[in-house]
Amino acid sequence: MSGAAARQLRFALRGGAWVAVYLVFVLAPLFALLIGPLPPSRDFWTEFSVAIGYSGLAMMGLQFGLTARFRFVTAPWGEDVIYHLHRQISLLAVALVVAHPVILFAVRPELVALLNSFTAPWRARFAALSTYSLIALVAMALWRGRWKIRYEAWHALHIALALTAVAAGLAHMVGWGVYLEAPWKRALWIGLTLFWIGLLLYVRIVKPLFLLRRPYRVSEVRRERGDSITLAMAPDGHAGFRFKPGQFGWLTLWGSPFQITGHPFSFSSSAAATDGRVEMTIRNLGDFTSRIARVPPGQRVFLDGPYGAFTANRESADMLVLIAGGVGITPMMSIVRTFADNADKRPVRLLYGSRTYEEITFREELDALTGRLELKVVHVLQNPHDGWTGERGFIDAEIFRRHLPPPYAAHEYFICGPDVMMDAIERALGGLDVPMSRYHSERYSFV
Ligand SMILES: Cc1cc2nc3c(=O)[nH]c(=O)nc-3n(C[C@H](O)[C@H](O)[C@H](O)COP(=O)(O)OP(=O)(O)OC[C@H]3O[C@@H](n4cnc5c(N)ncnc54)[C@H](O)[C@@H]3O)c2cc1C
């Protein structure tokens, strides 16, 4: 077996093992309830609704594990896939949790009275609190943009609602207690819930404590074309970390790492640096990114990383095709800079979409790198100036045909840019019979 195939197999096995661990965490506590003496059995639908209520809660709790930024969990998939899964599981969990009372009310209409929180017992009030929190959490995640909720406010509320939903769900289960009469079963579910909440404490307290002891200093602030700024950062009193080209880190610029929201940015510098220095190139797109220009050199910052599976060298290919739109150039820049530092002469094609010629971030450096590497850069301009003879419009299958040698499935593709561009390119690659295993996408909008 080739090295690349063995690597893929290892990734697949690791991925499969994590799926198995996930299922055990969701299903084992449910089956544990069936061990030992059982309460008198009720009709099928009542028991069914209880079972899905328990499963929904177990899934909700495990969400804390998915977002705990454990590298060994996310490495086989990449953070964007994990966050996608996180969203899909939330929808499933909320559907299960809502179905639980709906089924109960349908088979036992007298229970509808429990909806009156003034007269209902506490265990029913906790159920209502848990369900309403979950619904609010999912609705805000789905419509945050439409409701114009600031990211930071949404993030804090998201965590508060998740904690409330899980804690109130547990209080409801223990309060009702039909399947939790045995002390060990109660201990199991309470222990599990504490473990899930402990994961949140790990992310919010333990990890920041670790980051606090490993600060970075901004060593340079560089203006780039395309309303972007590069921050160069050096470890302050420690060795820093190594990353792979294409990975990203969470940056905290102002305040301490205990603040709830960090911002993710790809590393744009070469991964071959051995002194721990890293660079991020940040485009002015909102309230946080617009303040980057005001960062003074010497400022203390915190970096949590590296993360992400958007990395080359995972499998052998005859050519790397990097497809970037706008600030999606940053991970590609890290890839080509690393190639340059390692004198890596593998062929690379960079298809790079920008609005205008003047806004092409890293234009001059890319020109220089084409002389040193087996690199060919194709600029695609949305608003070209008079006299521009290069590609114009958006990157599409026609541009692939003009600039990439067939067979297209023999190359390995890396795509990063606005969502619409990425969707169009993934469709175009499908049309060229490039299998999904041959391309990697990094979506900057995963949350
Ligand atoms: C893996 C990854 C790598 C990225 N790399 C780069 C890069 O190299 N260069 C670059 O300029 N941008 C990059 N981004 C995008 C960058 O994180 C956002 O543009 C930035 O956080 C927006 O913050 P803002 O407050 O200025 O904008 P806002 O107007 O507040 O936010 C715009 C949108 O960005 C997203 N966003 C905002 N804050 C966060 C946050 N804390 N965490 C996650 N998403 C957030 C939300 O979807 C939000 O709707 C990357 C994003 C991801 C997910």
The ligand as an ORCA input file, in Angstrom:
! r2SCAN-3c Opt
* xyz 0 1
  C     -11.425     28.851      9.256
  C     -11.537     30.332      8.973
  C     -10.437     31.007      8.501
  C     -10.549     32.358      8.202
  N      -9.447     33.007      7.720
  C      -9.521     34.311      7.408
  C      -8.382     35.002      6.895
  O      -7.309     34.436      6.718
  N      -8.513     36.318      6.637
  C      -9.699     36.993      6.837
  O      -9.742     38.199      6.592
  N     -10.798     36.338      7.304
  C     -10.739     35.036      7.596
  N     -11.848     34.389      8.104
  C     -13.085     35.159      8.301
  C     -13.009     35.941      9.605
  O     -12.973     35.074     10.717
  C     -14.234     36.846      9.729
  O     -14.258     37.710      8.622
  C     -14.139     37.707     10.948
  O     -14.167     36.920     12.125
  C     -15.302     38.664     10.913
  O     -15.331     39.400     12.103
  P     -15.926     40.891     12.142
  O     -16.359     41.132     13.544
  O     -14.958     41.840     11.565
  O     -17.138     40.840     11.152
  P     -18.673     40.700     11.448
  O     -19.380     41.630     10.555
  O     -18.945     40.778     12.921
  O     -18.921     39.212     11.016
  C     -19.088     38.842      9.678
  C     -19.340     37.341      9.680
  O     -18.119     36.671     10.035
  C     -18.407     35.564     10.886
  N     -17.768     35.787     12.197
  C     -17.741     36.920     12.910
  N     -17.089     36.747     14.043
  C     -16.705     35.459     14.058
  C     -16.016     34.656     14.976
  N     -15.574     35.141     16.110
  N     -15.828     33.354     14.683
  C     -16.274     32.849     13.549
  N     -16.929     33.557     12.608
  C     -17.141     34.839     12.871
  C     -19.899     35.488     11.070
  O     -20.454     34.564     10.128
  C     -20.351     36.881     10.752
  O     -21.669     36.921     10.262
  C     -11.762     33.048      8.405
  C     -12.864     32.364      8.900
  C     -12.757     31.022      9.172
  C     -13.960     30.293      9.711
*
